[in-house]
């Protein structure tokens, strides 16, 4: 689970930095070609839709983990903390 979360956060970070740079570069190129207004972003929109479709397809191709990688039943007992004894049950030597 940690590896999946790490990859997801890395992808979001890369998209947050690279996305605006790519959109602005394409818009600048379209502006130099004589486009204006909303037409500046039509190519960027199509590229982003394509990237979204590739990401969706990649999510569909993910298979569940093999059973050998699952945690065994009762694994929670390894991580359970022992309950502390109430102070009234402690002897006088244990209290100090």
N, C-alpha and C positions, 0 to 999 in steps of 0.2 A: 504494500500500500504506500509506503514511503517513497519508493522509486517512482511510482505512478504520479504521486503528488508533486515530486520534484520536477519531473518532466513537464507536467502541466504548468507549473509556475515558470519554468524556463521558457516554454513556448509563449506564454502570455507576455513575459518580459521582452522577448525578441520581437513579438508582434507589436508591442507598445512602442518600441524604438524604431524598428524597421518600417512599420506600416505607414506612418506619416511621411517618412523620408521617401518611400517609394511613390506614394500618392503625389507629393509635391514635385518630385522629379518628372513624373509623367505629365502632371498639369503644366509644368514649365515647358516641356517638350511640345505639348499640344498647343500652348499659347504661342510658341515660336512658329508653329505650323499654321497659325491664323485662326485657331478655334477661340471661342470666347463663351463666357457664361457657363451654363451647366454642361456644355459640350466638352469643357476642359476635363471633366471627371468621368465621362462615359467609359473610357478605356480602363481607368482605375477601378471603376465599379465592376466591370466585367472580369478583370483580373482577380479582384477580391471574391467575387462569386465563385470563380474557378478554384481558388485556394480553399474556400469553405467547402466546396463539393469534394475536393480531395481529402480534406480533414474528416468529413462525414463518412466517406468510403473507408478511410483508415480505421475509424471507430467501428464500423461494421465488420471489419476483418479481424478484430481482436477476439481471441478465443478465451474461454475460462481457463484458469490455472489447472494444471494436472493435480490429481488428488494427492500425489506424493509430496506436494509442497504445502498442503493444508496443515494447520495446527492439529495435533491429536486432541481427542476429547479429554476434558478435564485439565487442560493446560492452565486454567485460571488459578488452580490451587498453588501452582509454583510461585505466583505473584501476590498471593494473599498475605496481608500483614497479620501477625498474631495479635489477638485482642489483649490490651494491657489489663492486668489484674486491678481490681478496685483497691483503693488505698486502705480500706478497712480490713482487707484480708492480708495485707503485708505485715510481716513481723516488724518489731522495732529495729532490728538490725538492717532490714531491707529499706526502711524509710529514710535512713540517714546516709 
